[in-house]
Amino acid sequence: MKDDQLLDMIERYLSGEMPAAERTQFDALCKKDATISAKIAGHKEFTGLMKQYNDRLNLQNRLDKIHQEIDVHMLKDDLMAHPSWVVQMWRNHHSKISVAASVAILAVLIILYFTGDLSNRDPRFQQLKADVERVKKEQDKLGAKTDNIIKAGKTTGPAISAKFRGTGFALTGNGYIVTNNHVVNGADSVYVQNAEGESFHTKVVYTDPLYDVAILQINDAAFKNLGAVPYSFKKTKSDLGEAVYTLGYPGDDLKFGPGALTAGTGFHGDTTEYELFIPVNPGNSGGPLLDDKGNIIGVINGKQTQTQGAAFAVKSNYLLKAIQSIPADSLNKSLTLNTKNTLANLTRTQQIKKLRNYVFMVKVYNQ
């Protein structure tokens, strides 16, 4: 009997397609010829292995599709900014990562099997089997070490997601930050995150609901003094038509918003505010409003939903009044505002590069 005829009979025999009479004859033939029984066993093992390989290949294809949908650069930034997400990523997907590695090993085995270069009696098979077991053990060790590092490692900020986010900016280099009162109102805890993705715990040292101002102080041992802030705080009124801009965190990255000062009063004629034509979104609240010279002229605090592009900012002189009203016993460090502006002679892009380290995302948490 030719090999291809025998292979066809074996396939029909194993798949149940062989008629009963022919099956009886084939069983008798197997009893007489032990090599046929061995070929049946080998073919059965091979088809099982192929099924396993197909299942893993399908899984690999699904993982590849997921990988293609991931923006690697955005993922890198997010991992740096939200280390707790790394923990969830490992806990949820470490088994898939192991499977992906196993697929590569299995592919090598299948190729060797097809080419006839490998059998279970070949010493190379025994060596490869030992290598696979060693790789599996190393994977298990790596997984255990990673879990231990995650458990013992220090993360910046709480693991839970913030309930609300806004923007704040430094009043001084030693950790005092201003934002809106409505951003932190009712918060159980408040963190600020810098442009590098580092988060620091803060405490609210003063709030002024009338001017919608809140003063925070970073009280985190990991925080390092920023040095003198590069801007000054304008005490006089700004003029209509002045070019202004803001920096803030309506998303995960610092965003620049250019605009103009359109009115000397705010919503419903509020004299404590400016009206602006500037792009702001949820998350911009508490951000700095600067003029072309890099002077702080206000604090972004709202958006007019009925008028496209219209926003409002608390005037800087009311921010200064709020700072002067802080009780002395609320401060354990000096809060002395800078009077020297080092941004005045810089281009807009140069100003923004200097400002990046002084503008923070404010993350609010509630139980």
For each residue, the residues with C-beta under 8 A, 3 or more apart:
1: 5 6
2: 5 6
3: 6 7
4: 7 8
5: 1 2 8 9
6: 1 2 3 9 10 36 39
7: 3 4 10 11 43
8: 4 5 11 12
9: 5 6 12 13 18 26
10: 6 7 13 14 36 39 40 43
11: 7 8 14 15 17 43
12: 8 9 15 17 18
13: 9 10 18 23 26 40
14: 10 11 40 43 44 47
15: 11 12
16:
17: 11 12
18: 9 12 13 22 23 26
19: 22 23
20: 23 24
21: 24 25
22: 18 19 25 26
23: 13 18 19 20 26 27
24: 20 21 27 28
25: 21 22 28 29
26: 9 13 18 22 23 29 30
27: 23 24 30 31
28: 24 25 31 32
29: 25 26 32 33 36
30: 26 27 33 36 37 40
31: 27 28 37
32: 28 29
33: 29 30 36 37
34: 37 38
35: 38 39
36: 6 10 29 30 33 39 40
37: 30 31 33 34 40 41
38: 34 35 41 42
39: 6 10 35 36 42 43
40: 10 13 14 30 36 37 43 44
41: 37 38 44 45
42: 38 39 45 46
43: 7 10 11 14 39 40 46 47
44: 14 40 41 47 48
45: 41 42 48 49
46: 42 43 49 50 113
47: 14 43 44 50 51
48: 44 45 51 52
49: 45 46 52 53 109 110 113
50: 46 47 53 54 110
51: 47 48 54 55
52: 48 49 55 56 106
53: 49 50 56 57 106 107 110
54: 50 51 57 58
55: 51 52 58 59
56: 52 53 59 60 99 102 103 106
57: 53 54 60 61 103
58: 54 55 61 62
59: 55 56 62 63 96 99 103
60: 56 57 63 64 99 100 103
61: 57 58 64 65
62: 58 59 65 66
63: 59 60 66 67 96 99 100
64: 60 61 67 68
65: 61 62 68 69
66: 62 63 69 70
67: 63 64 70
68: 64 65
69: 65 66
70: 66 67 75
71: 74 75
72: 75 76
73: 76 77
74: 71 77 78
75: 70 71 72 78 79
76: 72 73 79 80
77: 73 74 80 81 197 252 253
78: 74 75 81 82 85 252
79: 75 76 82 83 85 86
80: 76 77 83 196 197
81: 77 78 193 197 252
82: 78 79 85 86 157 197
83: 79 80 86 87 153 155 156 157
84: 87 88 155 157 158 159 160
85: 78 79 82 88 89
86: 79 82 83 89 90 150
87: 83 84 90 91 150 155 159
88: 84 85 91 92
89: 85 86 92 93
90: 86 87 93 94 146 147 150
91: 87 88 94
92: 88 89
93: 89 90 96 97
94: 90 91 97 98 143 146
95: 98 99
96: 59 63 93 99 100
97: 93 94 100 101
98: 94 95 101 102 139 143
99: 56 59 60 63 95 96 102 103
100: 60 63 96 97 103 104
101: 97 98 104 105 135 139
102: 56 98 99 105 106
103: 56 57 59 60 99 100 106 107
104: 100 101 107 108
105: 101 102 108 109 132 135
106: 52 53 56 102 103 109 110
107: 53 103 104 110 111
108: 104 105 111 112
109: 49 105 106 112 113 118 128
110: 49 50 53 106 107 113 114
111: 107 108 114 115
112: 108 109 115 117 118
113: 46 49 109 110 116 118
114: 110 111
115: 111 112 118
116: 113 119
117: 112 124
118: 109 112 113 115 122 124 125 128
119: 116 122 125
120: 125
121: 125
122: 118 119 125 126
123: 126 127
124: 117 118 127 128
125: 118 119 120 121 122 128 129
126: 122 123 129 130
127: 123 124 130 131
128: 109 118 124 125 131 132
129: 125 126 132 133
130: 126 127 133 134
131: 127 128 134 135
132: 105 128 129 135 136
133: 129 130 136 137
134: 130 131 137 138
135: 101 105 131 132 138 139
136: 132 133 139 140
137: 133 134 140 141
138: 134 135 141 142
139: 98 101 135 136 142 143
140: 136 137 143 144
141: 137 138 144 145
142: 138 139 145 146
143: 94 98 139 140 146 147
144: 140 141 147 148
145: 141 142 148 149
146: 90 94 142 143 149 150
147: 90 143 144 150 151
148: 144 145 151 152
149: 145 146 152 153
150: 86 87 90 146 147 153
151: 147 148
152: 148 149
153: 83 149 150
154:
155: 83 84 87 159
156: 83 193 197 198 199 200 222
157: 82 83 84 191 193 199 201 363
158: 84 189 191 365
159: 84 87 155
160: 84 365
161:
162: 165 191 363 364 365
163: 364 365 366
164: 183 187 363 364
165: 162 249 282 283 361 362 363 364
166: 179 180 183 184 249 283 284 285 286 287 361 362 364
167: 179 247 248 249 283 284 285 286 287 300 359 360 361 362
168: 177 178 179 183 192 216 286 287 359 360 362
169: 177 178 247 286 287 288 296 358 359 360
170: 173 176 177 226 229 358 359 360
171: 176 177 178 215 229 323 335 337
172: 175 176 229 334 335 336 337 338
173: 170 225 226 227 228 229
174: 225 226 333 334
175: 172 202 217 218 219 223 225 333
176: 170 171 172 205 215 216 217 218 333 335
177: 168 169 170 171 192 202 215 216 217 218 360 362
178: 168 169 171 213 214 215 216 286 299 319
179: 166 167 168 183 184 214 216 285 286 299 362
180: 166 183 184 212 213 214 285 286 299 300 301
181: 184 185 207 208 209 211 212 213 214
182: 185 212 285 301
183: 164 166 168 179 180 214 285 286 362 364
184: 166 179 180 181 187 190 204 207 214 216 362 364
185: 181 182 207 209 214
186: 366
187: 164 184 190 204 364 365 366
188: 365 366 367
189: 158 201 364 365
190: 184 187 201 202 203 204 216 362 363 364 365
191: 157 158 162 199 200 201 202 362 363 365
192: 168 177 199 200 202 216 218 360 361 362 363
193: 81 156 157 197 198 199 200 360 361 363
194: 197 198 200 357 360 361
195: 254 356 357 359
196: 80
197: 77 80 81 82 156 193 194
198: 156 193 194 222
199: 156 157 191 192 193 363
200: 156 191 192 193 194 218 220 222 223
201: 157 189 190 191 218 219 220
202: 175 177 190 191 192 216 217 218 219 220
203: 190 216 217 219
204: 184 187 190 207 214 215 216
205: 176 215 216 217 326 330 331
206: 214 215 322 325 326 327 330
207: 181 184 185 204 213 214 215
208: 181 211 212 213 214 322 325
209: 181 185 212
210: 272
211: 181 208 272 314 318 319 321 322
212: 180 181 182 208 209 299 301 314
213: 178 180 181 207 208 299 314 318 319 322
214: 178 179 180 181 183 184 185 204 206 207 208 286
215: 171 176 177 178 204 205 206 207 322 323 326 335
216: 168 176 177 178 179 184 190 192 202 203 204 205 362
217: 175 176 177 202 203 205 331 332 333
218: 175 176 177 192 200 201 202 223
219: 175 201 202 203
220: 200 201 202 223
221:
222: 156 198 200
223: 175 200 218 220
224:
225: 173 174 175
226: 170 173 174 229 357 358
227: 173
228: 173 338 340
229: 170 171 172 173 226 338 358
230: 294 338 341 342 343 354 355 358
231: 288 290 294 295 296 338 341 342 343 355 358
232: 295 296 337 338 339 340 341
233: 295 296 316 319 320 337 338
234: 238 291 295 296 297 316 317
235: 316 317 320
236: 317
237: 264 315 317
238: 234 242 244 261 274 291 297
239: 242 261
240: 261 262 263 264
241: 260 261
242: 238 239 260 261 291 292
243: 258 259 260 291 292
244: 238 258 259 260 261 276 278 289 290 291 292 297
245: 256 257 258 259 278 289 290 348
246: 256 257 259 278 280 284 287 288 289 290 300 313
247: 167 169 254 255 256 257 287 288 352 355 356 359
248: 167 254 255 257 280 283 284 285 286 287 300 359
249: 165 166 167 252 253 254 255 283 284 287 359 360 361 362
250: 255 280 281 282 283 284
251: 255 283
252: 77 78 81 249
253: 77 249
254: 195 247 248 249 356 359
255: 247 248 249 250 251 284
256: 245 246 247 352
257: 245 246 247 248 278 279 280 284
258: 243 244 245 278 279
259: 243 244 245 246 276 277 278 279 309 311
260: 241 242 243 244 276 277 278
261: 238 239 240 241 242 244 264 274 275 276 297
262: 240 275 276 277 310
263: 240 266 274 275
264: 237 240 261 271 274 275
265: 269 270 271 273 274 275
266: 263 269 270 271 272 273 274 275 312 313
267: 270 273 275 302 304 312
268:
269: 265 266
270: 265 266 267 273 312
271: 264 265 266
272: 210 211 266 314 315 318
273: 265 266 267 270 298 301 312 313 314 315
274: 238 261 263 264 265 266 289 297 298 312 313 315
275: 261 262 263 264 265 266 267 304 310 311 312
276: 244 259 260 261 262 289 310 311 312 313
277: 259 260 262 309 310 311
278: 244 245 246 257 258 259 260 309 311
279: 257 258 259 309
280: 246 248 250 257 284 285 287 300 303 311
281: 250 284 303
282: 165 250 285
283: 165 166 167 248 249 250 251 361
284: 166 167 246 248 249 250 255 257 280 281 287 300 303 311
285: 166 167 179 180 182 183 248 280 282 300 301 302
286: 166 167 168 169 178 179 180 183 214 248 299 300 301 362
287: 166 167 168 169 246 247 248 249 280 284 299 300 359
288: 169 231 246 247 296 298 299 300 355 359
289: 244 245 246 274 276 296 297 298 299 300 313
290: 231 244 245 246 294 295 296 297 343 351 355
291: 234 238 242 243 244 294 295 297
292: 242 243 244 348
293: 341 343 344
294: 230 231 290 291 341 342 343 344 346 351 355
295: 231 232 233 234 290 291 316 341
296: 169 231 232 233 234 288 289 290 316 319
297: 234 238 244 261 274 289 290 291 313 315 316
298: 273 274 288 289 313 314 315 316 319
299: 178 179 180 212 213 286 287 288 289 313 314 316 319
300: 167 180 246 248 280 284 285 286 287 288 289 311 312 313
301: 180 182 212 273 285 286 312 313 314
302: 267 285 311 312
303: 280 281 284 310 311 312
304: 267 275 307 310 311 312
305:
306:
307: 304 310
308:
309: 259 277 278 279
310: 262 275 276 277 303 304 307
311: 259 275 276 277 278 280 284 300 302 303 304
312: 266 267 270 273 274 275 276 300 301 302 303 304
313: 246 266 273 274 276 289 297 298 299 300 301
314: 211 212 213 272 273 298 299 301 318 319
315: 237 272 273 274 297 298 318 319
316: 233 234 235 295 296 297 298 299 319 320
317: 234 235 236 237 320 321
318: 211 213 272 314 315 321 322
319: 178 211 213 233 296 298 299 314 315 316 322 323
320: 233 235 316 317 323 324 337
321: 211 317 318 324 325
322: 206 208 211 213 215 318 319 325 326
323: 171 215 319 320 326 335 337
324: 320 321
325: 206 208 321 322
326: 205 206 215 322 323 330 331 335
327: 206 330
328: 331
329:
330: 205 206 326 327
331: 205 217 326 328 334 335
332: 217
333: 174 175 176 217
334: 172 174 331
335: 171 172 176 215 323 326 331
336: 172
337: 171 172 232 233 320 323
338: 172 228 229 230 231 232 233 341
339: 232
340: 228 232
341: 230 231 232 293 294 295 338 344
342: 230 231 294 346 354
343: 230 231 290 293 294 346 351 354 355
344: 293 294 341
345:
346: 294 342 343 350 351 354
347: 350 351
348: 245 292 351 352
349: 352 353
350: 346 347 353 354
351: 290 294 343 346 347 348 354 355
352: 247 256 348 349 355 356
353: 349 350 356
354: 230 342 343 346 350 351 357 358
355: 230 231 247 288 290 294 343 351 352 358 359
356: 195 247 254 352 353 359
357: 194 195 226 354
358: 169 170 226 229 230 231 354 355
359: 167 168 169 170 195 247 248 249 254 287 288 355 356
360: 167 168 169 170 177 192 193 194 249
361: 165 166 167 192 193 194 249 283
362: 165 166 167 168 177 179 183 184 190 191 192 216 249 286
363: 157 162 164 165 190 191 192 193 199
364: 162 163 164 165 166 183 184 187 189 190
365: 158 160 162 163 187 188 189 190 191
366: 163 186 187 188
367: 188
